[in-house]
């Protein structure tokens, strides 16, 4: 094999490596799935969205069924309005609930959908009425510390 053949193989190997890195970065950023596929859009209002971001996954029973497309503030209710794009092959009942959950202790946040018992399904442009806001770890820690400080201050002296 001549020098040109070795250089061609090295160049091909480098291009394959770059393509692999691009693929992995798209997977890590959650950009490779639900890219303009057949889906329907629903909205959900939350009092606190925590660290939820656009393009966060929407999961049901641990399976990705969609993604968050946008987050905005409702100027009248001052709630976060989250727009979800859900795969059309998955139909959720009209009375389904949405919760903001965290992957692990300090992982990324995502929307968890739990189906309700209704016979009617969510329609394109519909909204999810039952929601549960994000649990903010900092507020839980501060509540714990505040309660411990209050308990320590109320103990009788010996």
N, C-alpha and C positions, 0 to 999 in steps of 0.2 A: 504494500500500500504506500503510495507516494505521499509527499508532504501536503499536496492539495487535498487528498482524500482525508487525511487526519484533521486538517483544518476545517473541512466541511463537517466532519462528524462532531468536532468540538463545538462548532457554531450551532449545529442542530441540537446538541445537548444543552447548550446555554439557552436557546430559545424555548426548549421544553421546560427547563427550570423556571424561566420567567413566566411562562403560561401557567405552570403549577402555582407559583406565588400569587398571580392575579386571581386564580380560582380560589385559593385559600383565603385571600383577603376579602373577596366577595362573600364567601360563606361566613366568615367571621363578622362581617358588617351586616349580615342578613339582607343582602341585596340580590342574591341569586334566585330566591324563591318568590312566588307570587308577583312576578314582574309583568303586569299587564294581562294576566290570564283571565279566565272567565270567573268573575267574582261579583258580589253584591256589597253595597255599602250600608252600614248602620252607624248610629251615633249613640253615645252614652255620656251622661253627665256625672262628674265626680266632684266632691267637695275639696279633695286634695289629691293631686295626681302624683305627688312625690317626685321621683326622678324618672318617671316614664318619658320616653322619647319617641319621636316619630320613627317608623320602621321597626318598632318593637314587635315581637311576635304576639299573636293571639292564639291561645291554646285551649283545648278542651280535652280533659283526661290525659294531659301531657303531650298531646299530639298537636303540631302546628296546623291551624286551620285558617290562618290569615295573618294580617299585620295591621299595625296602627299607621294610618296615612297622614293624619294631622291632629294637632292639639291647639285649641284656642280657648280664650276666656269669653264666657257669655257676659255681655255688658249689663244685663238686667239682673241675673241671679248670682253673678260673680262665682260661677262654677266653671271648672274645666270641662270643655266639650271635646271628647275624643272621638274621632272618626275612624271606624274600623272597616277594613276591606276583608271580606270573608269569602273563601272558596265556594263557588256556587254548588259544588257537589255535596256540600255539607249544609243541611237545613236545620236551623235552630228554632225551637218553639218561641212564640211571641212573648211568653212570660219568663224567658231565660234571664239569668242574672250574670253580671260582670263584676269581677273583682280585680284589683291591681295586686299582683303577687310578686315575690322576689325569688329569683333562682338562687337557692342557697342562702347563707347568712348575709353575705355582702355582694351578691350577684346582681345582674341586671334585672330590671322590672319588666313584667309582661302582663297582658290581660288574660285572665282565666275566665272562660265562659262555662256556665253550668246550665244545662237545659232544664226547662220547667215542664210541667205536665200538660200544657195546652196542646190542643189539636191543630191550632193555626200556627203557621210558621212566620218568622220575621220576613218582611218584604224589603225589597231594595228601597233605601231611603228611610227605613223605619228607625225606631229608637228603642234602646233597652232601658226600661224604667228602674229596675232593681239593680243598684250598684253599691259597691263597698269600696271606699277610698283606700289609698295606700297607707300602710303602717310605716311611719317614719321612725327609724331607729333612734335618732337623736332625741325625739320627744319622749320615747319610752325610757331612755336612759335618764333624761332630766326628771321625769316623773318619779322614777325609782330613787334617784338621789334626793329629791325634794322630800319624798315620804320617809326615807331613812333619816334625814336631818330633822324632820318634824318629830319622828319617834324618839330620836335621841334627845331632843329639847324638852319633851314631855315626860321623860322618865324621872321618877322622884330621886332626890339626892340621898345618899346614905351617910 
